[in-house]
Amino acid sequence: MDNNVMKIVYTFFLGALLALFVGLGIQTFYPGPEMPEPTSGMEFVPESSTPTEEQREEMAENERQWRQWQEDQQAYSRNVAVVALGASVVLLGLSLVLEKRNRVLTNGIMLGGLFTLLYAIGRSFASTETTMTFIAVGVGLAVVLFLGHRRFFRENRPDTAQDDERREQAGV
């Protein structure tokens, strides 16, 4: 019983670490746009007074920089969603390739792929592009349906069922 609990803990831990690895890898090698800093003159405009022409120009420039950053951030989120979606498909495919070798490792990789898929869908929502979000959710749905059918719902052939039983008894 104790070994089974450790297998479950290991599976979740591996899945979480794989998703973090993908997310941090994207952030490290493809950092997002930097948020603009408001200019120092904006701090001293009292709310009840009318801003000077210089202050109005500064406010307009700050607003322009803020809008540009928001556009850049949405494009960045779209790009991150595409990369994370690709990584999740690779991880889920790897879990299918390795499914006969080690069930615990395979389940951890599969869980990492699913967590990464959730991250990709979340980033696609941040991009505010409904087409990208639809594609991410569609790919996610297709992959999860295929993976679920392949891993959990297909009929085991008698020799496959015996192999699975032997693997479970051996702790693999």
C-alpha positions in Angstrom: 0.0 0.0 0.0 2.8 2.4 0.9 4.5 1.9 -2.4 1.2 2.6 -4.3 0.9 5.9 -2.5 4.4 6.9 -3.4 3.7 6.0 -7.1 0.7 8.3 -7.0 2.8 11.1 -5.4 5.6 10.6 -7.9 3.2 10.7 -10.8 1.7 14.0 -9.8 5.1 15.5 -8.9 6.5 14.5 -12.3 3.5 15.9 -14.1 3.7 19.2 -12.2 7.5 19.5 -12.8 7.2 18.8 -16.5 4.5 21.5 -16.9 6.7 23.9 -14.8 9.7 23.0 -17.0 7.8 23.9 -20.2 6.4 27.1 -18.7 9.7 28.3 -17.3 11.6 27.3 -20.4 9.3 29.4 -22.5 9.7 32.4 -20.1 13.5 32.0 -20.0 14.1 31.7 -23.7 11.2 33.9 -24.9 10.6 36.6 -22.2 7.5 38.7 -22.4 7.3 42.4 -23.2 8.3 44.7 -20.4 5.5 46.8 -18.8 6.0 50.5 -19.4 6.9 52.7 -16.4 4.8 55.8 -16.0 6.9 59.0 -16.2 7.9 60.7 -13.0 5.9 63.9 -13.8 2.6 62.0 -13.6 2.9 61.4 -9.9 2.4 65.1 -9.0 -0.8 65.9 -10.9 -3.5 66.6 -8.3 -6.8 65.1 -9.2 -8.8 68.3 -8.6 -6.5 70.5 -10.8 -6.4 70.9 -14.6 -3.3 69.3 -16.1 -0.9 71.5 -18.0 -0.2 71.0 -21.7 3.0 69.2 -20.8 1.2 66.9 -18.4 -1.5 66.2 -21.0 1.2 65.2 -23.5 2.8 63.0 -20.9 -0.5 61.4 -20.1 -1.2 60.7 -23.7 2.3 59.2 -24.2 1.8 57.0 -21.1 -1.6 55.9 -22.5 0.0 55.1 -25.9 2.8 53.1 -24.3 0.2 51.2 -22.1 -1.9 50.3 -25.2 1.1 49.2 -27.1 2.2 47.0 -24.2 -1.2 45.4 -24.0 -1.1 44.6 -27.7 2.4 43.2 -27.4 1.3 41.1 -24.4 -1.7 39.6 -26.3 0.6 38.7 -29.2 3.1 37.2 -26.7 0.3 35.2 -25.0 -0.8 33.8 -28.4 2.8 32.8 -29.3 3.3 31.2 -25.9 0.0 29.3 -26.3 1.2 27.9 -29.6 4.5 26.7 -28.2 2.9 25.3 -25.0 0.3 23.5 -27.1 3.1 21.9 -29.2 5.0 20.9 -26.1 1.8 19.3 -24.6 1.2 17.3 -27.7 4.8 16.1 -27.7 4.5 15.1 -24.0 1.2 13.3 -24.6 2.7 11.5 -27.6 5.7 10.5 -25.6 3.4 9.1 -23.0 1.8 6.9 -25.7 5.1 5.8 -27.0 6.3 4.8 -23.5 3.0 3.3 -22.3 4.3 -0.3 -22.4 7.5 0.3 -20.5 6.7 1.9 -17.1 3.2 2.8 -16.1 4.2 5.2 -13.3 6.6 7.2 -15.5 4.1 7.1 -18.4 1.3 8.4 -16.2 3.6 11.2 -14.9 4.5 12.3 -18.5 0.8 12.1 -19.5 -0.1 14.3 -16.5 2.6 16.7 -17.4 1.3 16.9 -20.9 -2.2 17.5 -19.6 -1.1 20.3 -17.2 0.9 21.9 -20.1 -2.2 21.7 -22.2 -4.2 23.6 -19.5 -1.4 26.2 -19.5 -1.6 26.5 -23.3 -5.4 27.0 -23.1 -5.0 29.6 -20.3 -2.5 31.5 -22.4 -4.7 31.4 -25.4 -7.5 33.0 -23.3 -5.0 35.8 -22.4 -4.3 36.5 -26.0 -8.0 37.4 -26.5 -7.9 35.9 -29.9 -11.0 33.7 -30.1 -9.6 31.8 -33.1 -6.5 30.8 -31.1 -8.5 29.9 -28.1 -10.8 27.7 -30.2 -7.9 26.0 -31.8 -6.2 25.3 -28.5 -9.4 24.0 -26.9 -10.1 21.9 -30.1 -6.6 20.4 -30.1 -6.9 19.8 -26.4 -10.3 18.1 -26.8 -9.0 15.9 -29.6 -5.8 14.9 -27.8 -7.7 14.1 -24.5 -10.4 12.1 -26.3 -7.8 10.1 -28.2 -5.5 9.6 -25.2 -8.5 8.6 -23.0 -9.8 6.2 -25.5 -6.4 4.6 -26.1 -5.4 4.4 -22.5 -8.6 3.7 -20.6 -11.4 2.5 -22.9 -10.0 0.2 -25.5 -10.5 -3.4 -25.0 -7.4 -5.2 -23.7 -6.4 -8.2 -25.7 -5.8 -11.3 -23.5 -2.0 -11.1 -23.9 -2.0 -7.3 -23.2 -4.2 -7.8 -20.0 -1.7 -10.4 -18.7 1.2 -8.1 -19.5 -0.5 -5.3 -17.6 -1.2 -7.5 -14.7 2.4 -8.7 -14.5 3.7 -5.1 -14.7 1.4 -4.0 -11.9 2.5 -6.9 -9.7 6.2 -6.1 -10.5 5.6 -2.4 -9.5 6.4 -1.1 -12.9 
